[in-house]
Amino acid sequence: MGWTEKGRASARNGNVQVSDAELDYLRAGLSQSGGKLPLFDVTGQRIDPKIMRACIQKGLCAPWFANPMKPDWLVCRLTDEGRQILTTHKLRRPSLF
């Protein structure tokens, strides 16, 4: 798991398929300092780690730092590629975050 050059290149070239759930997750980083992405949604449920890992693989977000209190939690930030994907996708529905 981790940041991949293949994911970054695909994101830059616009060859990335992004689900609505991934777009919602990424949008939440636009309003946060440093592009920090949430660990929980608005209902208090933990974000599915599969969504986080898919975004990391595609180069749309990157692990930011390790949380010493909860080492199994992914703390991620939005990448430039993630911001670019968001500018190319119109809001299809309101964000859930």
Secondary structure as UniProt FT lines:
FT   HELIX           5..13
FT   HELIX           20..27
FT   HELIX           28..31
FT   HELIX           33..35
FT   TURN            42..43
FT   HELIX           49..57
FT   TURN            58..59
FT   STRAND          61..65
FT   TURN            71..72
FT   STRAND          75..78
FT   HELIX           80..88
//
